[in-house]
Amino acid sequence: MIESDTIKQLRECDSGIKMGVSSIEYVIDYVHDKIFRKYLINCKNEHEKLENEIQILLDKYHDEGKNPNPVAKSMSWIKTNVKLVMHESDHTIADLITDGCNMGVKSLSKYLNQYKAADEKTKDITKRLIKIEEKLTEDIRQFL
């Protein structure tokens, strides 16, 4: 049970990180404020560091990880494009990123509760990912 929950938890973190990095990469060229851009770059770098840790653990379990749900990714892309076409601004991007981070925190918290038997290292990675998401939302509030 521990191994099964650990792998499932790692997969969800893997998927969430891929979604977060993809979202940041998509909007970063639209960001005008240098500080806002710096927050996004730092967050992306933190996500990528965790992704490397997760990949090492997934390799240990001979698991390929998980890509984001294609429907969720498509819906996010559509929502982002519609909002940016209507009003391209740092405010709009901060709003979109905040929504994404909040959904990530909610999902990751749910998986922490759902996969209680996951090993402590995996739980720690999940908690660090939650903190990264929460910090970004706090940092970019000034742009809302």
C-alpha positions in Angstrom: 0.0 0.0 0.0 2.8 2.4 0.8 4.4 2.0 -2.6 1.1 2.3 -4.4 0.1 5.5 -2.6 3.7 6.9 -3.0 3.6 6.3 -6.8 0.1 7.8 -7.1 1.1 10.9 -5.1 4.3 11.3 -7.2 2.3 11.1 -10.4 -0.1 13.8 -9.2 2.8 16.1 -8.3 4.4 15.4 -11.6 1.2 16.3 -13.5 0.7 19.4 -11.4 4.2 20.6 -12.0 4.0 20.1 -15.7 0.7 22.0 -15.8 2.2 24.9 -13.8 5.4 25.1 -15.8 3.4 25.0 -19.0 1.1 27.8 -17.8 4.0 30.0 -16.8 5.8 29.5 -20.1 2.6 30.4 -22.0 1.9 33.7 -20.2 5.4 35.0 -19.4 5.9 36.8 -22.7 2.8 38.8 -22.0 4.0 40.0 -18.6 5.1 43.7 -18.6 6.3 44.2 -15.0 9.8 43.1 -14.4 9.1 42.1 -10.8 6.1 40.0 -11.8 8.2 38.3 -14.5 10.9 37.6 -11.9 8.3 35.9 -9.6 7.1 33.7 -12.4 10.6 32.7 -13.4 11.6 31.9 -9.8 8.4 29.8 -9.4 9.1 28.0 -12.7 12.7 27.2 -11.5 11.4 25.9 -8.2 8.9 23.7 -10.0 11.6 22.3 -12.2 13.9 21.5 -9.2 11.0 19.5 -7.7 10.3 17.9 -11.0 13.9 16.5 -11.0 13.4 15.1 -7.5 10.1 13.5 -8.5 11.7 12.0 -11.6 14.4 10.4 -9.6 11.8 8.8 -7.3 9.6 7.8 -10.2 12.6 6.1 -11.9 13.2 4.2 -8.7 9.7 2.8 -8.9 10.0 2.3 -12.7 7.1 4.7 -13.4 6.9 7.2 -16.2 4.9 9.8 -14.2 1.8 11.5 -15.4 1.0 14.2 -17.9 -1.7 16.7 -17.2 -5.3 15.8 -18.2 -5.6 16.9 -21.9 -9.1 18.2 -21.3 -8.0 20.3 -18.3 -5.0 21.6 -20.2 -7.1 22.5 -23.2 -9.7 24.3 -21.0 -6.9 26.2 -19.3 -5.4 27.2 -22.7 -8.8 28.3 -24.0 -9.6 30.3 -20.8 -6.1 32.0 -21.0 -6.4 32.9 -24.6 -9.9 34.3 -24.3 -9.0 36.4 -21.3 -5.8 37.7 -22.8 -7.5 38.6 -26.1 -10.2 40.5 -24.2 -7.7 42.3 -21.9 -4.0 41.7 -22.1 -2.5 43.0 -18.9 -0.5 41.9 -15.8 -3.8 42.1 -13.9 -5.4 39.5 -16.2 -2.3 37.2 -16.0 -2.1 37.5 -12.2 -5.7 36.5 -12.0 -5.2 33.5 -14.3 -2.1 32.4 -12.4 -3.7 32.8 -9.0 -6.7 30.7 -10.1 -4.3 28.0 -11.4 -2.3 28.0 -8.1 -5.4 27.8 -6.0 -6.6 24.8 -8.0 -3.2 23.2 -7.6 -3.1 23.7 -3.9 -6.6 22.3 -3.6 -5.8 19.2 -5.7 -2.5 18.6 -4.0 -4.1 18.9 -0.5 -6.8 16.4 -1.6 -4.1 13.9 -2.8 -2.2 14.3 0.5 -5.4 13.2 2.3 -6.3 10.6 -0.2 -2.8 8.9 -0.4 -2.1 8.8 3.4 0.2 5.8 3.0 2.6 7.6 0.7 6.2 7.7 2.1 7.4 10.8 4.0 9.7 12.0 1.3 6.8 12.1 -1.2 4.6 13.9 1.3 7.4 16.4 1.9 7.7 17.1 -1.9 3.9 17.6 -2.1 4.0 20.0 0.9 6.9 21.9 -0.7 5.0 22.2 -4.0 1.9 23.5 -2.1 4.1 26.1 -0.4 5.6 27.2 -3.8 2.1 27.7 -5.2 0.9 29.6 -2.1 4.0 31.8 -2.1 3.4 32.7 -5.8 -0.2 33.7 -5.2 0.9 35.9 -2.2 3.8 37.5 -4.3 1.6 38.4 -7.2 -1.4 39.8 -5.3 -0.1 43.2 -5.9 -0.8 42.7 -9.6 -4.5 41.7 -9.2 
